[in-house]
Amino acid sequence: MKKLSLLLVLASFVNVVAQKTDDKGFVASQLDKKYTAYCDAARTIWSTPELGYLESKSSKVLVDMLRKEGFEIQTGVAGMPTSFVAKFGSGKPVIGILAEFDALPGLSQDTVPYKKPLIEGGNGHGCGHNLFGTASAAAGIALKDWLTANKRAGTVIVYGTPAEEGGGGKVFMARDGMFDGVDGMIHWHPSDRNEASSGSSLAVKGAIFKFYGRSSHAAAAPQVGRSALDAAESMNYMVNMMREHMDERARIHYVIKKGGLAANVVPDYVEMEYYVRHPNVQGVLELFDRVVKCGEGAAIGTETKMEFDVNFGLYDLLPNDVLAKVMHENLTRVGGVKYSADELTFANKVRESFPYKIPNISFAADIQPFTTNNNMSGSTDVGDVSYIVPTVGVYPATWIPGTAAHTWQAVAADGMGIGFKGMMVAAKSMAMMGVDMFSSPELLTKAKAELEKRTEGFKYKALVGDRKPPLDYRKGL
């Protein structure tokens, strides 16, 4: 009798494992069936690269795709015309997927293994967001198909998030509570290798500093003038001295956007843009306050007036080890990118253009080992989301190993089969992760507990305050 009971338990366990395997095979097969359509969508967005908050055509490609699949669509959310929320299903759990689709200025490039702009000075998808948005929508559709086929309760939401490249679209959605009530969030980003490790990013806060002086003839009446440029340079000097006395992991960058009009006229107005970065948001807030004091001191010393407007602010990406380990398992199951003979020839030709040590070409096919300290030196508005919802990402090889983001080499791969294959690795990994989230309440409970532990005593508040989305920040470029 005991032996029979044990056999029944084992049989039940095998059935559960088989069901889970079949579920993941189902979403993968759904994605494979629509591979050509997803490649066409990614190529369409790649062919009409649009800058942040101006992505009307790109956003529409994804909205039309999701609406055709039965998603309930809401557009223009959080004061951003190109944003959208696409929802399918009802009840708990609620699983979100983030989608991006903005391009970068000055990175126009053809799908050839040498530098060749399609439009000189034109836009280009140098960060692969044409693939990003498409794969996220595709994963959402695969999960919709799975929920429907299995008559399961649950809600999948695809969030169309504009202007990741400097506009911080997700910040305004987070500030407006659009991620409240979501049980788990999935995202991805193009890379030159396959990994799904747990890690963070740098928090960042940016502002425009404005100095107001008094103009005068620089030779005939210099004593009358009060130079706004002197104030700006004094501020920069103090900030640069401060670098010796700040966290070595922090970063401060600045540019003078307006520095005067003529050498023989004392400048009465100067405008600078500053970015302050730190591994955590509290560090950014403290360091930014020190930068402001440098500006205030410069104004006092030069008898000018200083004002500043915060125009940008992102939280650091909060890791979730519980979810990252499961995502790594899903990425490992999907596997990396296998090049055709023509793609391998293309890849090797591109690699000749790299002015640095080149990673092994096998990075495209291999899965990198799982780690818990995969920290990046850049910043992302996914950070704000990660402080509200347990968040997990995957980073497949859409680019040729050795490719850096924001380069012509990245743009070239993003518009062809190499990028499309990596895009499908992302879509399958995310869809399988969604299956795990829908199927395992315990997984989401543990992920939420980790989030609560990491954010204990800290309440999310957008770094940009109550300012409206900067819808014109890319206009004219």
N, C-alpha and C positions, 0 to 999 in steps of 0.2 A: 504493500500500500504506500509506504514511504517512497519507494522507488518510482511508483506511478505519479505521485505528487511532484516529485523532483523533475520528472520528465515533462509534466504539464507546465511547470514553472519555466523550464528551459525553452520549451516550445513557444511559450508566451513571449519570452525575452527575444527569441529569434524573430518572431513575427513583428515585434516592435522595431527591431533593428532593420528588418527587411522593409517595413513600411516607410521608415525614415529614409532609407536608401532610395526606395522607389519615388518618394516625394521629391528628393533632390534630383533624381534622374528626370523626373517629369518637368521641373522648371528649366533644366538644362535643355531638354528636347524642345520645349516651347520656344526658347531663345534661338536654337538652331534653325527651327522652321522659318523664323522671320529674319534670319541673318541678312539677307539681301536688302530687305526694307530698312533695317537699322543702319546698314552701311550707306544706303542712299540718303538717309536723314543726316547722318554725320557728315557726309560729303556736302550736302546742301548747306548746312551751317558753316562748314569750313570754307565754302565757295563765296559766302556773303558775310565775311567777318565783321561783326559789329561791336563797338566799344561799350563800356559799362553804362547802363541805364538807357542805352540807345538800341537795345537788341530786339527790336520789334519783329523782324523776320525770323530770327533764331528762336525766340520764345514761341512764336506762332507755330513753327514746325513741331515743337514738342507738345504744345497745347492741342493741336489738331490730331496728333497721333494718339494722345491719351483720351481725348473726347471720343474718337472713333472706337476705342476699346471699352467705352462705357463709364469712364471716370466722370465724376461730377467736378466741374471746373469753376474756380473763382479766380478772376484775373485782377491785376492792378491793386494787389493787397499792400498794406503798410505804406501807402503813398508812393508806390513805385509802379509806373505803367507797364513795365515788362515782367513783373513778378506774377506768379500764379500758385495756386494750391489745387492739386488734382487728387480727389478722394474717391476710394472705392470700398464698399463693404460697410459694416456697422458693428458696433460693440467692441469689446476688448479682446486681445490687446490691440493697441494702436501703434503701428510701426511706420516710421517716416523714412524717406529716402531723399537726400539733397541732390539737386541738379543745378549745374552752372552752365553758362553758355556765352560769356563775354570774351571778346578777343583783346588783342594788344595793339597799340599804335606802332607803326614803323616796321612791322615784321612780315610784310607780304612776301610770299615765297611759293614757287611752283613745286610740284612733287618730283623733283630731280635731285641727284646726289651732289649738287654744287649750288652755290648761291645764285639764285635767279629770281628776283622779285617779279610777281605778276603785275603789280602796280608800284612804281617807284614811290617809296614813302608811305605805302598803303598799310592797311591793317592786316594782321595775321593771327592765327590760333597757335601762338607760341607756348601755350600752357595746356593745350589739348582740351579746352572746354567744349569744343564741338563733340568730342568723344564723351566727355563727362556727362553732359546733359542727356545725350542719347542713351548711354548705358544705364543711367539712373531711371529714365522713363521705361526702358526695356525691362529692367529688373522689376519695376512696379507692375508692369503688364503681366510678366510671368507669374508673379505672386497673385495677381488678380485671377489669372487662369487657374492657379492651384486652389485658391480659396473657393472658387466657383465649382470646380470639378469635385472637390471633397465636401462641399456644402458646409464649410466651416465658418464660424463667427470670427470676426476680427476686421480691422480697418487698415488699409494701406494708403499712405498719403505720399505723393510725390510733390516736393516743394521746389518750385522754380525760383531760384535765387539770383537776382541780377548782380552785376558789378562786383564780383569778388576781387578783381584786380584794382584795389585802391578805393573802391566805392563802399564796400562793407554792407552789401544788401541784406545779409542775414542778420546783421545787428538790429536793423529796424524791424525786421520780422520778429526777432527775439524780444525786443522792447515792447512790441505790440501784443505779446502773449501768444503768438501763433504756434509756438512749440509746446505750450502748456498742455498737459494731459497726454502727451506722447510717451509711450513706454520704452521705446528704443529707437535710436536714429542711426541710419547707415549712410556712409558717404564713401567716396573714393577719389583718387587723383592719379593722373598719368605719371609715369616714372620711366627710368631706363633699366629697371630690374623689378622682380616680383617679390613683394614682401607685405606682410600684414602684422608687423610688430607693434607693440604698444609704445607710444612716445608722445612728445609734446611739441610745442612751437613757442615762438616768442610773442608775448603780449606787446602791443604797440599803441602809442597815442600820438597823434599828429595835430599840428596847429599852424595857422598862419599868424606870424608876428608882424605887426605894423608899427613903424616908427614915424612920428610926425615932427618935423622940425620947422625951420624958417628959412626961406630962400633968400639969397643975396648974391651980389656980384662977388665971385670968389677971389678976385684980385683987388678991386676998388673998395669994397666994403666987407671984408671977411668977418669983421668984428660984429656985424649986425646979424649974420647968419647963425643958425644952429643946425648942424648937419645930421639929418636922419641916417645918412650912411655911416657917419662916425659912430652913432649909437648902435647900428647893426653890427659893425665890425667889432665894437667893444663887447657886445654880447657874445659874438662868436669866439672872441679871444678868451673870455671868461669860461665859456662852455668847454673850449679845448683844453684849458688848464684844469678844469674839473675832471677830465677823463682819468687823470692820475688817481683820483680819489673816489672812484665809483666801482661798482661790481664789474669785474673784468668780463663777465658774460653779457653785459649790457651793450647796447649800440645806440649811437646818436648820429643822425644824418641831417644835413641842412643844405638848402640852396637859396641864393638870393634871386628872387623872381623879378623884382623891380628895384634897381639900384641907382636911380638918377637918370637924367636925360642929357646933360652936357657937363663937361669937366669944369667949365668956368662959371657954373651956377651951383651954389650950395644946395644939395638935394633936400627938399622939404618933405619927401615921402619915400620910404623904402619898405619893401615887403619881402619877408622870408618865410620859407616853409621848413618846419622842423618835424622829424620823426624821432621818437624815443622808444627803444625796445628793451625788454627785460624778460627773463624766463618766466616770471609770474606777474599777474596784474598788479599786485600790491607794490612790487618793485617798480613797475612803470609809473604808478601814481606818485610815488616818492621822488623818483628821478625827474619826472616832468615838473614837479613843484620846484626843484632846484634849478631847472632850466629857466622857468618863469622868473625866479629871483635874479638870475643873470640878466634877463631882459629888463627887469625893473631897475637894477643897479646901473645898467648902461644908460637908461633914460635919465636917471638922476644925474649921473656924471656928465652927460652931454646937454643937459637942460632941454631935453626933448620929451615927447609923450609916447608911451607904448601901450598898445592894445593887442590882444590876441583872441583868435577865434578857433576853438577846437573843431577840426573838420574831419577827424578820422580817429578811430579807436577800436581795437580788437583785443579780446581776451586771449590768453594762452590756451592751447588745446589741452583739455583735461583727459589724461589717459584713462582707459577702462580695461584693466588687465583681464577681467572675466570675459568680456566680449571679444577682446583681441585674440585670445587663445583659440576661441571657436572660429573666428574669421580666418586665422592662420590654417586651421584644419580644412576649412572649405577651399581656400586658395590652393592648398596642397592637393586636394582632391581634383580640382579643375585642371591644375598644371599650368605651365608657362606657355610662351609663344613659340611656335615652330615655323621657321622661315622656309619659304619655297626656294628653289635654286636662284630664281631671279631676285627675290628679296634679299637673299644672302649676298649676291653680287652688289646690289644697291647699298646694303648695310656696310659692306667692307669699303666701298667707295666713299661713303659719308665719313667713315672712321678716319680716313686719310686727312680730313679737314680739322681734326681735333688737335689743338696745340698742347696737349698734356697726355699723361699716361692713360692708356685706354684699358678699361675693364675687359675681361674676357667676354667674347661674343656669346658664350653659353649663358650669360646672365639673363638673356631673353627667355631661355627655356627653364632655367633653374629656379627653384624657390629658395629664397634666402632664409637662414635659420631664424627662429622666433627669438626676440629679445624684448626687454622691458625698458630700454633706454634709447629708443630710436628717435632722438630729438632732432628737429630741423631748425636751421638758423633763420628761416623766414617766418612769416605770420599768415594767419588765415582767419576769416570770419567764421569758420566752423568752430573756432574756440568759444565764441559766445554761446553757440548751441550746446556745446559739451558741458557747460556749467548748469544747464537746465534739464537736459535729457541724457541718459547713458548713451554714449556715442562711440561708434566703431568705424574704422576705415580700412580700405585695402588699396594697394599701390602696385598695379601690374605694369609690365614692360610694354608700354605703347611706343616707346622711343628706342632707338638703337642704343645698346649699352655704351655709356660714355657721354651721351647727349645731356646737355644742361637745359633746363627750362628757359623759356624766353629767348630762344635762338632760332635761326632759320632751319637748322637741322631738325628741331622739334616740329616746326610747322610742316616741313616736308613729310615727315612720318605720319603726322596727324591726319593728312588728307589721302592716305593710301592704305593698302592691305596690311602693312605692318602695324599701323595704328588701329585699324579696325579689328584685327585679331586680339590685340591687347584690350580693346574696348569690350569684347565679348568675354574675355577672362574676368573683367570687372563685373559685367552684368551677371554672369553665372555665379561668381563668388558672393555677390550681394543678394541675389535671389535665394541661394542656399542658406545664407545667413538669416534671411527673412523667414525661411522655413523653420530654422532652429528657434527663432524668437517666437513665432506663432505656436510652435509645438511644445515649448518648454517654459512654463510659468516660473519654474525654479531658476532658470537662467536669467530671466528678467529681474527676479527678486534679488538675486545676488549682485547683478549689475547695478541696480538701484542702490543697494546697500553700500557698494563701493563708491558710487557718486556722492552719497550723503556723507560718507566718512571723509572724502577728499574736500568737500565743501563745508564741513562743519564750522558753524559760526560765521559763514560768509553768505551774504545775500546778493544775488546778481543785480547789477545796475549798469546800464549801458554807459560806456565811457564817453559817448558823444552827447550825453545829456538829452535835452529835449529838441535838439536841432532837427530840421527836416532832412530827408535824404538829399544829397548833393547831386541832383539830377543833371546838372550842367557841367560836372567836373571834367568830362571828356569832350564836350562840345568844342569844335574848332580845331581838333587834332586830326 
